[in-house]
Amino acid sequence: MTGSGLLERHIAFLEALRAAGLPVSLAEDLDAIAALQALPWDQRATLREGYAATLVKKPSFRPTFDTLFDVYFPRMIGDGVARLADAEDGPDAGPVLDNAGALAAFRDDLVDGLVEGDQQALLDLAAEMVARFGAMPGRGPGLSSWSAYTALQRVSPQELVDRIAQALVGEGRLEDARVEARRRVGALTGLVEADARRRIAEEKGPDHVANVAVRPTIDRLDFLQARRTDLEEMRREIYPLARRLATRLTQEHHARRRGPLDFRRTVRASVSTGGVPLTTHHKPKRPHRTELVVLCDVSGSVANFAQFTLLLVFALRDQFQKVRAFTFIDHVHEVTHHFRPGADVAEVMADLAASTSHAALWGRTNYGRAFTKFAEEHADALGPKSSLLVLGDARSNYSDLQLATLKELVATTRHAWWLNPEHRRHWDTGDSAARAYGQIVPMAECRNLTQLGEFVHDIL
């Protein structure tokens, strides 16, 4: 790769990082270039750490950084040394065998590598696995010619887990050995996926993979697309997000702490300066904190979004005068008492899961019935000093929306907002009543932690 090619690859890499959610400034771009000038470009691991030291601000950004680095700066091209070895064997060596015997021998090599934990051997085996079992030639336009899923299915990961566990059982209990075996096979899966991405990037260009196959950072990952491990990481991110928001709000409140001009005091003070008001005096600003009532749809995947929002709101409860929270599927249930000061996040989530299990009487989301029940049983929660925050996707299974009831509830409040975890393009599709409800309560898209943090900051 020429010098200009390296510069173009560097710029494309940084653009991909920004698109994935990493905050990379021009100053950090220049820092990276300065660091790379002092590093040997033929030592890939050193190059990776040099980039990371100048561009990665938070540990949660590192997985995305590593994925994109592997795409833009792959450790090898094609089959690497395996291709060279085949070429040295001569044109009559024939293709790599893919019969039962060859597959069994390859599985044996995998088990040996996973038991020994040889990282370099595993990298080579992952590349060989994709080359032998992941090729999908002749696919239609826009489809990739490589599949990590196909390669993994060919070697039967569950059988590998059983064999590895048996090999490791001498080091401890069988159950512990199985847990460690699953962890090692999971790490192998990541290597295979990375090699498939590398080959797709070689085939279609790294920008294609960055746009299609690379997951965004945890703070920009959609609530509705998050996997179990993603949800656990999001929960860990809630309280740091709350601390950052609280610090930012405190600084802004101090900057705005002066109240309106006190004209009388200012004129009096100007007497000593010949009537020139060199110093202005202001009336004390009356602090105002919102009384917040949160009404959350906790059905299906929307429940994750509602729980994260509740956790953030209660982590910032000192910024509110009072907070009350209610969950619903088709019947309303108050959950305020679950958010005790100092409560453990995992315990709160468990309590919420238990409390929402009996929040539904009919088993299907029904916003109209929920609004009616809230008006009948908890109308006293709303008043002229309170604000209502509704959380949900506005999908009510084609039931009666009870728009008049919601309008009456909103009329009693100081403010009202609705956060929808779905992308705007999905609003008003199928059974979504986003437009109808949005005419009564201003509705905002809130698909990830970044949007959630920005919204909570704005309402405070």
C-alpha positions as CSV (number, residue, x, y, z in Angstrom):
1,M,0.0,0.0,0.0
2,T,1.4,3.4,-1.0
3,G,1.7,6.4,1.3
4,S,-1.3,8.0,-0.3
5,G,-3.1,4.7,0.1
6,L,-2.3,4.6,3.8
7,L,-3.6,8.2,4.3
8,E,-6.8,7.3,2.5
9,R,-7.2,4.2,4.6
10,H,-6.5,6.2,7.8
11,I,-9.2,8.8,6.9
12,A,-11.7,6.1,6.0
13,F,-11.0,4.3,9.2
14,L,-11.7,7.5,11.3
15,E,-14.8,8.3,9.3
16,A,-16.1,4.7,10.1
17,L,-15.3,5.2,13.8
18,R,-17.3,8.4,13.9
19,A,-20.2,6.8,12.0
20,A,-20.2,4.0,14.6
21,G,-20.6,6.5,17.4
22,L,-17.0,7.1,18.6
23,P,-16.3,10.8,19.2
24,V,-13.1,11.4,17.3
25,S,-12.1,15.0,16.9
26,L,-9.7,16.7,14.5
27,A,-7.2,17.1,17.4
28,E,-7.3,13.3,18.1
29,D,-6.9,12.6,14.4
30,L,-3.7,14.6,14.4
31,D,-2.6,12.9,17.6
32,A,-3.0,9.6,16.0
33,I,-1.0,10.6,13.0
34,A,1.8,11.9,15.2
35,A,1.8,8.6,17.2
36,L,1.8,6.5,14.1
37,Q,4.8,8.3,12.7
38,A,6.8,7.0,15.7
39,L,5.5,3.4,15.4
40,P,6.7,0.5,13.1
41,W,4.0,-0.1,10.5
42,D,5.0,-3.7,10.2
43,Q,4.0,-4.5,13.8
44,R,0.2,-4.7,13.6
45,A,-0.4,-5.2,17.3
46,T,1.7,-2.1,18.2
47,L,-0.1,-0.1,15.5
48,R,-3.5,-1.2,16.9
49,E,-2.5,0.0,20.4
50,G,-1.2,3.3,19.1
51,Y,-4.5,4.0,17.4
52,A,-6.5,3.0,20.4
53,A,-4.4,5.2,22.8
54,T,-5.2,8.3,20.8
55,L,-8.8,7.6,19.6
56,V,-10.6,5.5,22.2
57,K,-12.0,7.5,25.2
58,K,-14.0,4.8,27.0
59,P,-13.6,1.1,27.5
60,S,-17.1,0.5,26.1
61,F,-15.8,1.9,22.7
62,R,-13.0,-0.6,22.4
63,P,-15.0,-3.6,20.9
64,T,-16.3,-1.4,18.1
65,F,-12.8,0.1,17.6
66,D,-11.2,-3.4,17.4
67,T,-13.9,-4.6,14.9
68,L,-13.3,-1.7,12.6
69,F,-9.5,-1.9,12.9
70,D,-9.6,-5.5,11.8
71,V,-11.8,-4.5,8.8
72,Y,-9.6,-1.6,7.7
73,F,-6.2,-3.1,8.7
74,P,-6.6,-6.9,8.3
75,R,-3.9,-9.2,9.5
76,M,-3.7,-11.0,6.2
77,I,-5.2,-11.0,2.7
78,G,-7.2,-14.0,1.4
79,D,-6.0,-17.3,2.9
80,G,-2.6,-15.8,3.8
81,V,0.2,-18.3,4.3
82,A,-2.2,-21.2,3.6
83,R,-2.6,-20.0,0.1
84,L,1.2,-19.7,-0.3
85,A,1.6,-23.2,1.1
86,D,-0.8,-24.6,-1.5
87,A,1.0,-22.8,-4.3
88,E,4.3,-24.4,-3.2
89,D,2.8,-27.8,-3.3
90,G,2.2,-27.2,-7.1
91,P,-0.8,-27.1,-9.3
92,D,-1.4,-30.8,-9.0
93,A,-1.9,-30.7,-5.3
94,G,-5.7,-30.6,-5.7
95,P,-8.3,-28.8,-3.6
96,V,-8.5,-29.1,0.2
97,L,-10.5,-32.2,1.1
98,D,-13.9,-31.7,2.6
99,N,-15.0,-35.3,3.3
100,A,-15.9,-36.9,6.6
101,G,-12.3,-37.9,7.4
102,A,-11.0,-34.4,6.6
103,L,-13.8,-32.8,8.7
104,A,-13.1,-35.1,11.6
105,A,-9.3,-34.3,11.4
106,F,-10.1,-30.6,11.4
107,R,-12.4,-30.9,14.4
108,D,-9.5,-32.7,16.2
109,D,-7.2,-29.8,15.4
110,L,-9.9,-27.3,16.7
111,V,-10.3,-29.2,20.0
112,D,-6.5,-29.4,20.5
113,G,-6.2,-25.6,19.8
114,L,-9.1,-24.7,22.1
115,V,-7.8,-26.9,25.0
116,E,-4.3,-25.5,24.7
117,G,-5.5,-22.0,24.3
118,D,-2.9,-21.1,21.6
119,Q,-4.3,-17.8,20.2
120,Q,-2.2,-17.8,17.1
121,A,-3.2,-21.3,16.3
122,L,-6.8,-20.4,16.8
123,L,-6.5,-17.4,14.5
124,D,-5.1,-19.7,11.8
125,L,-7.8,-22.3,12.4
126,A,-10.6,-19.7,12.2
127,A,-9.3,-18.5,8.9
128,E,-9.0,-22.0,7.6
129,M,-12.6,-22.8,8.8
130,V,-14.0,-19.9,6.9
131,A,-12.0,-20.7,3.8
132,R,-13.0,-24.4,3.8
133,F,-16.6,-24.3,5.0
134,G,-17.8,-20.6,4.8
135,A,-17.5,-20.0,1.0
136,M,-20.8,-19.4,-0.7
137,P,-20.0,-18.7,-4.4
138,G,-22.6,-17.7,-6.9
139,R,-24.8,-15.7,-4.6
140,G,-27.0,-12.9,-6.0
141,P,-26.1,-9.2,-6.2
142,G,-25.6,-7.6,-2.8
143,L,-25.1,-10.9,-1.0
144,S,-21.8,-11.9,0.5
145,S,-19.8,-14.9,-0.7
146,W,-18.7,-15.7,2.9
147,S,-20.7,-16.9,5.9
148,A,-19.4,-17.3,9.4
149,Y,-22.7,-19.1,10.4
150,T,-22.3,-21.7,7.6
151,A,-18.7,-22.4,8.7
152,L,-19.6,-22.8,12.3
153,Q,-22.5,-25.1,11.7
154,R,-20.2,-27.3,9.6
155,V,-18.0,-28.1,12.7
156,S,-20.9,-28.5,15.2
157,P,-19.9,-26.1,18.0
158,Q,-21.9,-28.1,20.6
159,E,-19.9,-31.2,20.0
160,L,-16.8,-29.2,20.4
161,V,-18.1,-28.0,23.8
162,D,-18.6,-31.6,25.0
163,R,-15.1,-32.7,23.9
164,I,-13.4,-29.7,25.3
165,A,-15.2,-30.1,28.6
166,Q,-14.1,-33.7,28.9
167,A,-10.5,-32.6,28.2
168,L,-10.7,-29.9,30.9
169,V,-12.6,-31.9,33.5
170,G,-9.4,-33.0,35.2
171,E,-8.8,-29.4,36.3
172,G,-12.1,-29.2,38.2
173,R,-15.8,-30.1,38.3
174,L,-17.6,-31.1,35.0
175,E,-20.0,-28.1,35.2
176,D,-17.1,-25.6,35.6
177,A,-15.4,-27.3,32.7
178,R,-18.5,-27.0,30.5
179,V,-18.7,-23.2,31.4
180,E,-15.1,-22.7,30.4
181,A,-15.6,-24.8,27.2
182,R,-18.5,-22.7,26.2
183,R,-16.5,-19.5,26.8
184,R,-13.7,-20.8,24.6
185,V,-16.0,-21.8,21.8
186,G,-17.7,-18.4,22.1
187,A,-14.2,-16.8,21.6
188,L,-13.7,-19.0,18.6
189,T,-17.0,-17.9,17.2
190,G,-15.8,-14.3,17.5
191,L,-12.6,-15.1,15.6
192,V,-14.6,-16.8,12.8
193,E,-17.0,-13.9,12.5
194,A,-14.1,-11.5,12.3
195,D,-12.4,-13.5,9.6
196,A,-15.6,-13.6,7.6
197,R,-15.9,-9.8,7.9
198,R,-12.3,-9.5,6.7
199,R,-13.0,-11.5,3.6
200,I,-16.2,-9.6,2.9
201,A,-14.3,-6.3,3.3
202,E,-11.7,-7.6,0.8
203,E,-14.5,-8.5,-1.6
204,K,-16.8,-5.5,-1.2
205,G,-14.6,-2.9,0.4
206,P,-14.2,-2.0,4.1
207,D,-16.8,0.8,3.9
208,H,-19.5,-1.7,3.0
209,V,-18.7,-3.8,6.1
210,A,-18.5,-0.8,8.3
211,N,-21.9,0.4,7.2
212,V,-23.7,-3.0,7.2
213,A,-22.0,-5.5,9.5
214,V,-20.4,-3.5,12.4
215,R,-22.6,-3.0,15.4
216,P,-22.7,0.6,16.8
217,T,-21.3,1.5,20.2
218,I,-23.4,0.5,23.2
219,D,-24.7,4.0,23.7
220,R,-26.0,4.1,20.1
221,L,-27.3,0.5,20.0
222,D,-31.1,0.3,19.5
223,F,-32.9,-1.0,22.6
224,L,-35.1,-3.2,20.4
225,Q,-32.1,-4.8,18.7
226,A,-29.9,-5.4,21.8
227,R,-28.9,-8.9,22.8
228,R,-28.7,-10.2,26.4
229,T,-25.0,-9.3,26.7
230,D,-25.8,-5.9,25.3
231,L,-28.5,-5.3,27.8
232,E,-26.1,-6.1,30.7
233,E,-23.6,-3.6,29.3
234,M,-26.3,-1.0,29.0
235,R,-27.3,-1.5,32.6
236,R,-23.7,-0.9,33.7
237,E,-23.7,2.3,31.6
238,I,-26.9,3.8,33.2
239,Y,-25.3,5.1,36.4
240,P,-22.2,6.6,34.7
241,L,-24.6,8.3,32.2
242,A,-26.7,9.6,35.2
243,R,-23.5,11.0,36.9
244,R,-22.5,12.8,33.7
245,L,-26.0,14.2,33.2
246,A,-26.1,15.4,36.9
247,T,-22.8,17.1,36.6
248,R,-23.8,18.8,33.4
249,L,-27.1,19.9,34.8
250,T,-25.5,21.3,37.9
251,Q,-23.0,23.4,35.8
252,E,-25.8,24.7,33.6
253,H,-28.0,25.6,36.6
254,H,-25.2,27.5,38.2
255,A,-24.6,29.4,34.9
256,R,-28.3,30.4,34.9
257,R,-28.7,31.0,38.6
258,R,-29.3,34.7,38.3
259,G,-32.9,35.7,38.2
260,P,-34.6,38.6,36.5
261,L,-33.2,42.2,36.8
262,D,-34.0,43.9,40.1
263,F,-34.6,47.4,38.7
264,R,-35.0,49.2,42.0
265,R,-31.8,47.9,43.6
266,T,-29.9,48.6,40.4
267,V,-31.0,52.2,40.3
268,R,-30.2,52.7,44.0
269,A,-26.7,51.3,43.4
270,S,-26.2,53.6,40.5
271,V,-26.5,56.7,42.7
272,S,-22.9,56.2,44.0
273,T,-21.6,56.2,40.4
274,G,-23.5,59.3,39.2
275,G,-26.5,57.5,37.9
276,V,-24.5,55.1,35.7
277,P,-25.5,51.5,36.5
278,L,-22.1,49.9,36.5
279,T,-23.3,47.0,38.6
280,T,-26.6,45.3,38.0
281,H,-28.6,43.5,40.7
282,H,-30.9,40.6,40.1
283,K,-33.7,39.0,42.0
284,P,-33.1,35.5,43.4
285,K,-34.1,32.8,41.0
286,R,-36.8,30.5,42.3
287,P,-35.6,26.9,41.8
288,H,-38.2,24.7,40.0
289,R,-38.0,21.0,40.0
290,T,-40.5,18.8,38.1
291,E,-42.9,16.4,39.7
292,L,-42.6,13.5,37.2
293,V,-45.1,10.7,36.6
294,V,-43.8,8.0,34.3
295,L,-46.3,5.6,32.6
296,C,-44.5,2.6,30.9
297,D,-45.5,0.0,28.5
298,V,-43.6,-3.2,29.6
299,S,-44.8,-5.6,27.0
300,G,-42.3,-7.7,24.9
301,S,-39.0,-6.1,23.8
302,V,-40.4,-2.6,24.7
303,A,-39.9,-3.6,28.4
304,N,-36.1,-3.2,28.1
305,F,-36.5,0.4,26.9
306,A,-39.0,1.2,29.7
307,Q,-36.7,-0.3,32.4
308,F,-33.6,1.6,31.2
309,T,-35.6,4.8,31.1
310,L,-36.9,4.2,34.6
311,L,-33.4,3.4,35.9
312,L,-32.1,6.6,34.5
313,V,-34.9,8.7,35.8
314,F,-34.6,7.3,39.3
315,A,-30.8,7.6,39.2
316,L,-31.5,11.4,38.7
317,R,-34.4,11.6,41.1
318,D,-32.6,14.3,43.1
319,Q,-33.2,16.5,40.0
320,F,-37.0,16.0,40.5
321,Q,-39.3,17.1,43.3
322,K,-41.1,13.8,43.2
323,V,-41.1,10.7,40.9
324,R,-43.9,8.2,40.6
325,A,-43.7,5.3,38.1
326,F,-46.4,3.0,36.7
327,T,-46.1,0.1,34.4
328,F,-48.8,-1.5,32.2
329,I,-49.6,-4.0,29.5
330,D,-53.4,-3.6,29.7
331,H,-53.7,-2.9,33.4
332,V,-51.7,-0.4,35.5
333,H,-49.4,-1.3,38.3
334,E,-47.3,1.2,40.4
335,V,-43.6,0.3,40.8
336,T,-42.3,3.4,42.5
337,H,-41.4,1.5,45.7
338,H,-38.9,-0.7,43.8
339,F,-36.5,2.2,43.2
340,R,-35.2,2.5,46.7
341,P,-32.2,4.8,47.3
342,G,-29.0,2.8,47.0
343,A,-30.8,-0.2,45.5
344,D,-28.8,-2.6,43.4
345,V,-29.5,-2.4,39.7
346,A,-29.8,-6.1,39.3
347,E,-32.2,-6.4,42.2
348,V,-34.4,-3.6,40.8
349,M,-34.6,-5.3,37.4
350,A,-35.6,-8.6,39.1
351,D,-38.2,-6.8,41.2
352,L,-39.6,-5.1,38.1
353,A,-39.7,-8.4,36.2
354,A,-41.7,-9.9,39.1
355,S,-44.0,-6.9,39.4
356,T,-44.8,-6.7,35.7
357,S,-45.6,-10.4,35.4
358,H,-49.1,-9.7,36.8
359,A,-49.5,-6.3,35.2
360,A,-51.5,-7.8,32.3
361,L,-55.1,-9.2,32.7
362,W,-55.7,-10.1,29.1
363,G,-52.1,-10.8,27.9
364,R,-52.2,-8.3,25.0
365,T,-51.1,-4.6,25.0
366,N,-54.0,-2.3,25.2
367,Y,-53.1,1.4,25.6
368,G,-56.8,2.5,25.8
369,R,-57.6,0.2,28.7
370,A,-54.4,1.2,30.5
371,F,-55.2,4.9,30.2
372,T,-58.7,4.3,31.4
373,K,-57.5,2.3,34.4
374,F,-54.9,4.9,35.2
375,A,-57.6,7.6,35.1
376,E,-59.9,5.6,37.4
377,E,-57.3,4.5,40.0
378,H,-54.4,6.9,39.9
379,A,-55.7,10.3,38.6
380,D,-54.5,11.9,41.8
381,A,-50.9,11.3,40.7
382,L,-51.3,14.1,38.1
383,G,-51.7,17.8,38.8
384,P,-50.8,21.3,37.7
385,K,-47.2,20.9,39.1
386,S,-46.6,17.5,37.5
387,S,-45.3,16.3,34.2
388,L,-46.4,13.1,32.5
389,L,-43.9,10.9,30.6
390,V,-45.3,8.0,28.5
391,L,-43.0,5.3,27.4
392,G,-44.0,2.8,24.6
393,D,-44.3,2.0,21.0
394,A,-48.0,3.1,20.7
395,R,-48.9,-0.4,19.3
396,S,-52.3,-1.2,20.8
397,N,-53.4,-4.3,18.8
398,Y,-56.1,-2.4,17.0
399,S,-58.0,-1.8,20.2
400,D,-60.0,1.3,21.3
401,L,-57.3,4.0,21.8
402,Q,-59.3,6.1,24.3
403,L,-58.0,9.3,23.0
404,A,-60.4,11.4,25.0
405,T,-59.2,9.8,28.2
406,L,-55.6,10.6,27.4
407,K,-56.5,14.1,26.5
408,E,-58.2,14.6,29.9
409,L,-55.1,13.3,31.7
410,V,-52.8,15.6,29.7
411,A,-55.0,18.6,30.4
412,T,-54.4,18.2,34.2
413,T,-50.6,18.3,33.8
414,R,-47.9,21.0,33.4
415,H,-46.1,19.1,30.6
416,A,-46.5,15.8,28.8
417,W,-44.0,13.8,26.6
418,W,-44.1,10.5,24.9
419,L,-40.9,8.5,24.1
420,N,-41.2,5.9,21.3
421,P,-38.3,3.3,21.0
422,E,-39.2,2.5,17.4
423,H,-37.6,4.3,14.4
424,R,-39.8,7.0,13.0
425,R,-40.2,5.2,9.7
426,H,-42.1,2.4,11.6
427,W,-44.6,4.8,13.2
428,D,-48.2,4.4,11.9
429,T,-47.4,1.0,10.3
430,G,-49.5,-2.1,11.3
431,D,-51.2,-1.5,14.6
432,S,-49.1,1.6,15.5
433,A,-51.2,4.6,16.6
434,A,-48.2,6.9,16.9
435,R,-49.8,9.7,14.9
436,A,-53.1,9.7,16.8
437,Y,-51.4,9.7,20.2
438,G,-48.7,12.2,19.0
439,Q,-51.4,14.8,18.3
440,I,-52.2,14.7,22.0
441,V,-48.8,14.1,23.5
442,P,-45.6,15.3,21.7
443,M,-43.9,12.1,20.7
444,A,-40.1,11.8,20.3
445,E,-38.0,8.9,18.9
446,C,-35.8,7.4,21.6
447,R,-34.0,4.3,20.3
448,N,-30.7,4.3,22.4
449,L,-28.9,5.6,25.5
450,T,-27.6,8.6,23.7
451,Q,-31.1,9.8,22.7
452,L,-32.4,8.9,26.1
453,G,-29.7,11.0,27.9
454,E,-30.3,14.0,25.6
455,F,-34.1,13.9,26.2
456,V,-33.7,13.7,30.0
457,H,-31.3,16.6,29.9
458,D,-33.7,18.7,27.8
459,I,-36.7,18.2,30.1
460,L,-34.6,19.2,33.1
